[in-house]
Amino acid sequence: MSTALNYKSFSKEQETMDNLEKQLICPICLEMFTKPVVILPCQHNLCRKCASDIFQASNPYLPTRGGTTVASGGRFRCPSCRHEVVLDRHGVYGLQRNLLVENIIDIYKQESTRPERKCDQPMCEEHEDERINIYCLNCEIPTCSLCKVFGAHKDCQVAPLTNVYQQQKSELSDGIAVLVGSNDRMQGIVTQLEETCKTVEECCRRQKEQLCEKFDYLYSVLEERKNEMTQIITRTQEEKLEHVRSLMKKYADHLEAVSKLVESGIQFMEEPEMAVFLQNAKTLLQKITEASKGFQMEKIEDGYENMNQFTVNLSREEKIIREIDFDRASCRCHPLLTPLPRLILTSECMAAPCKGPCVPAMQIFVCGLESVD
C-alpha cells in the first residue's frame, strides 16, 4: 500500500512539473523560454530573440545590421492572441523583461538537472538503530516507528514519511505553478498603473492649459478695461487743458490790446497842439474806459485741476480675484488611489476577476472665473 501511495504521489508531482514546463514554453520556438524573456502588453511572454524575429518578419523593409533591426518604432502581432504590439523608439528592447518567469526557469532547470542524491537515510536520535521513516503530524517533525510505539510520539498521529514528503513537495510545485499564473495578472495591474500614470500626466497637462487660457482671458479683460478707463481720463484731461488754453489766449489777446492802447495814450499825451489833442482825446479816452470796464475776468474754480473723480477702489475686485478657486462642486471627489484587491495564491486565482476599480481616479478641476465682471 505504501508503494502504491508513493507511486501516486510521484505521478502527481510529475504531472505538476509537466504543467509547469508547458507554461514556460515559447509559442514561437516551441522551446523553453530563453533569457531575456519579455512580456507583451497583452501579458503573453516571448523570448526577446523570438520577438525580434517576429518584428523583422512583420517589418521586412526596415534596415537591419547583423540580423537585428536597427530602426526605432514599428509594430507586430502577438502570436498567441493576435493583439497588436506597438513598439517605441527602443524597438523590442523597450519591452519589459519578465524577471519572475526568468527566475522560475532557472529554478526549474536546477530541479530538472539535479542528480538524485544517494545518501544514507538519517537515523533516529533516540533509537540509534532505527531509521526515520514516519512523520509526526502533531509535532510536525520526522521520527521513527519506535518513537511512535514506545517514545515521545506514542500518542501522536503519524503518517509515512514518503507520503508527507510527496504531499508537501507537490504543494510546493502547485504553488510555483500558481505563482507563474498569477504573475500575468500582477503584470497586468502594473501595466494598468503605468497607463494610469500617463493618463494622470495628460489630464494635468490639459487642465493646466485650460487654467492658463482662462487666466489669459482674464488678463485681456483687465487690460481692455484699463485702456477704456485710461481713455476716459485722457479725454477729460484734453477738455480741461483746452479750456485753460482758451482762457490763456483770451487774456493774452486782451493784454496785447491794452498794451497797445497804453502806448497810444502815452504817445498822444505828447501832442503839442492842443486843438489836435482835444480833437482825438475823447475817442482815445472812450477806448481806455471800455478797455478797463468792459473786460470781465473769468476765473477757474478751486480744485479744477484735480482728478479725484477718477479714483478707483479695486478692493472688492481684488478680493474676488484672490478667492478664485477650482470648481470642486462640478466634479466627483475620489481618493487619489483606490486599494488594489489582495492577491491570493490559490489555484482559483487565475479565473478570479479583478474586483473593484484599481486605477486612480483623476479629479477634474474646473476653474470658475464667472464671478469677475
URJO-V114811 format. One record per residue. N is the residue number from 0. RES is the residue in one letter. SS is DSSP state (H for helix, E for strand, L for the rest). PHI is phi as a letter, one per 30 degrees, with the letter a starting at -180 (* if undefined). OMEGA is omega in whole degrees, -180 to 180 (NA if undefined). Layout:
n:res:ss:phi:omega
N:RES:SS:PHI:OMEGA
N:RES:SS:PHI:OMEGA
//
This chain:
n:res:ss:phi:omega
0:M:L:*:178
1:S:H:d:179
2:T:H:d:179
3:A:H:d:179
4:L:H:d:179
5:N:H:d:-179
6:Y:H:d:179
7:K:H:d:179
8:S:H:d:179
9:F:H:d:180
10:S:H:d:179
11:K:H:d:178
12:E:H:d:180
13:Q:H:d:178
14:E:H:d:178
15:T:H:d:179
16:M:H:d:178
17:D:H:d:178
18:N:H:d:178
19:L:H:d:180
20:E:H:d:179
21:K:H:d:179
22:Q:H:d:-175
23:L:L:c:-179
24:I:E:c:177
25:C:L:d:-179
26:P:L:d:-180
27:I:L:c:-178
28:C:L:d:180
29:L:L:h:174
30:E:L:c:176
31:M:E:d:-177
32:F:L:e:175
33:T:L:c:180
34:K:L:d:0
35:P:L:d:178
36:V:E:c:-180
37:V:E:c:179
38:I:E:c:-178
39:L:L:d:177
40:P:L:e:178
41:C:L:d:176
42:Q:L:i:173
43:H:L:c:-175
44:N:E:c:176
45:L:E:b:166
46:C:E:d:180
47:R:H:d:179
48:K:H:d:178
49:C:H:d:177
50:A:H:d:178
51:S:H:d:179
52:D:H:d:178
53:I:H:d:-179
54:F:H:d:179
55:Q:H:d:179
56:A:H:d:180
57:S:H:d:-180
58:N:L:b:-173
59:P:L:d:-175
60:Y:L:c:177
61:L:L:d:-179
62:P:L:d:179
63:T:E:b:177
64:R:E:b:-180
65:G:L:i:179
66:G:L:i:-179
67:T:E:c:179
68:T:E:d:-177
69:V:L:c:180
70:A:L:d:179
71:S:L:c:179
72:G:L:i:-180
73:G:L:j:-178
74:R:E:a:173
75:F:E:a:-177
76:R:E:c:178
77:C:L:d:-179
78:P:L:d:-177
79:S:L:d:-175
80:C:L:b:180
81:R:L:i:175
82:H:L:d:-178
83:E:E:d:-180
84:V:E:c:179
85:V:E:c:-178
86:L:L:c:176
87:D:L:c:-175
88:R:L:d:178
89:H:L:d:-179
90:G:H:i:-179
91:V:H:d:178
92:Y:H:d:176
93:G:H:d:177
94:L:L:d:-176
95:Q:E:d:177
96:R:E:d:176
97:N:L:c:-175
98:L:H:d:-180
99:L:H:d:178
100:V:H:d:179
101:E:H:d:179
102:N:H:d:179
103:I:H:d:177
104:I:H:d:179
105:D:H:d:180
106:I:H:d:-179
107:Y:H:d:180
108:K:H:d:178
109:Q:H:d:180
110:E:H:d:-177
111:S:H:d:-176
112:T:H:c:-178
113:R:L:d:179
114:P:L:d:178
115:E:L:d:-178
116:R:L:d:177
117:K:L:c:-178
118:C:L:b:179
119:D:L:d:179
120:Q:L:d:-178
121:P:L:d:-177
122:M:E:c:180
123:C:L:d:179
124:E:L:d:-179
125:E:L:d:-180
126:H:L:b:-170
127:E:L:d:-178
128:D:L:c:-177
129:E:L:c:176
130:R:E:d:176
131:I:L:d:-175
132:N:L:b:177
133:I:E:b:-178
134:Y:E:b:179
135:C:E:d:-178
136:L:L:d:179
137:N:L:d:-178
138:C:L:d:179
139:E:L:h:176
140:I:E:b:174
141:P:E:d:179
142:T:E:a:-178
143:C:L:c:-177
144:S:H:d:-180
145:L:H:d:177
146:C:H:d:177
147:K:H:d:-176
148:V:H:d:-173
149:F:L:c:-168
150:G:L:c:-172
151:A:L:d:-175
152:H:L:c:-176
153:K:L:d:179
154:D:L:c:-177
155:C:L:c:175
156:Q:L:c:-176
157:V:E:b:177
158:A:E:b:177
159:P:E:e:-177
160:L:H:d:-178
161:T:H:d:-179
162:N:H:d:-179
163:V:H:d:179
164:Y:H:d:-179
165:Q:H:d:-180
166:Q:H:d:-178
167:Q:H:d:177
168:K:H:d:177
169:S:H:d:177
170:E:H:d:178
171:L:H:d:178
172:S:H:d:177
173:D:H:d:179
174:G:H:d:178
175:I:H:d:179
176:A:H:d:178
177:V:H:d:179
178:L:H:d:177
179:V:H:d:180
180:G:H:d:-179
181:S:H:d:179
182:N:H:d:179
183:D:H:d:179
184:R:H:d:179
185:M:H:d:179
186:Q:H:d:176
187:G:H:d:178
188:I:H:d:179
189:V:H:d:179
190:T:H:d:179
191:Q:H:d:178
192:L:H:d:176
193:E:H:d:177
194:E:H:d:178
195:T:H:d:177
196:C:H:e:179
197:K:H:d:-180
198:T:H:d:178
199:V:H:d:179
200:E:H:d:-179
201:E:H:d:178
202:C:H:d:179
203:C:H:d:179
204:R:H:d:180
205:R:H:d:-180
206:Q:H:d:177
207:K:H:d:179
208:E:H:d:180
209:Q:H:d:179
210:L:H:d:179
211:C:H:d:179
212:E:H:d:-179
213:K:H:d:178
214:F:H:d:176
215:D:H:d:177
216:Y:H:d:178
217:L:H:d:176
218:Y:H:e:-178
219:S:H:d:177
220:V:H:d:178
221:L:H:d:179
222:E:H:d:179
223:E:H:d:180
224:R:H:d:178
225:K:H:d:179
226:N:H:d:179
227:E:H:d:-179
228:M:H:d:176
229:T:H:d:179
230:Q:H:d:177
231:I:H:d:178
232:I:H:d:-179
233:T:H:d:179
234:R:H:d:178
235:T:H:d:177
236:Q:H:d:-179
237:E:H:d:179
238:E:H:d:-180
239:K:H:d:180
240:L:H:d:179
241:E:H:d:179
242:H:H:d:180
243:V:H:d:180
244:R:H:d:177
245:S:H:d:176
246:L:H:d:179
247:M:H:d:180
248:K:H:d:180
249:K:H:d:180
250:Y:H:d:179
251:A:H:d:178
252:D:H:d:179
253:H:H:d:178
254:L:H:d:180
255:E:H:d:180
256:A:H:d:179
257:V:H:d:179
258:S:H:d:178
259:K:H:d:180
260:L:H:d:178
261:V:H:d:180
262:E:H:d:178
263:S:H:d:180
264:G:H:d:180
265:I:H:d:179
266:Q:H:d:-178
267:F:H:d:179
268:M:H:d:178
269:E:L:d:180
270:E:L:d:-177
271:P:L:d:-177
272:E:L:d:-178
273:M:H:d:-179
274:A:H:d:179
275:V:H:d:-180
276:F:H:d:-178
277:L:H:d:-179
278:Q:H:d:-177
279:N:H:c:-175
280:A:H:d:-177
281:K:H:d:180
282:T:H:d:-180
283:L:H:d:179
284:L:H:d:178
285:Q:H:d:178
286:K:H:d:180
287:I:H:d:180
288:T:H:d:179
289:E:H:d:-179
290:A:H:d:-177
291:S:H:d:-177
292:K:H:c:-173
293:G:L:d:-176
294:F:L:d:179
295:Q:L:c:180
296:M:L:d:177
297:E:L:c:-178
298:K:L:c:176
299:I:L:d:-177
300:E:L:d:179
301:D:L:d:180
302:G:L:i:-179
303:Y:L:d:-176
304:E:L:d:-179
305:N:L:d:177
306:M:L:b:-175
307:N:H:d:180
308:Q:H:d:-180
309:F:H:c:176
310:T:L:d:-177
311:V:L:c:175
312:N:L:c:-177
313:L:L:c:-178
314:S:H:d:179
315:R:H:d:179
316:E:H:d:179
317:E:H:d:179
318:K:H:d:180
319:I:H:d:-179
320:I:H:d:-180
321:R:H:d:179
322:E:L:c:177
323:I:L:d:-179
324:D:L:b:179
325:F:E:d:-179
326:D:L:d:-176
327:R:H:d:-179
328:A:H:d:-177
329:S:H:c:180
330:C:L:b:176
331:R:L:d:-180
332:C:L:c:179
333:H:L:c:169
334:P:L:d:-179
335:L:L:e:-177
336:L:L:b:177
337:T:L:d:-176
338:P:L:d:178
339:L:L:d:176
340:P:L:d:-179
341:R:L:d:180
342:L:L:c:-178
343:I:L:c:-177
344:L:L:d:175
345:T:L:b:-179
346:S:L:d:-180
347:E:L:c:-172
348:C:L:d:179
349:M:L:d:-178
350:A:L:c:-176
351:A:L:d:178
352:P:L:d:177
353:C:L:d:-176
354:K:L:d:175
355:G:L:i:179
356:P:L:d:180
357:C:L:b:177
358:V:L:b:179
359:P:L:d:178
360:A:L:c:-175
361:M:L:d:175
362:Q:L:d:178
363:I:L:c:-178
364:F:L:c:178
365:V:L:c:-178
366:C:E:d:-180
367:G:L:c:179
368:L:L:c:-174
369:E:L:d:-177
370:S:L:d:-179
371:V:L:c:179
372:D:L:d:NA
//
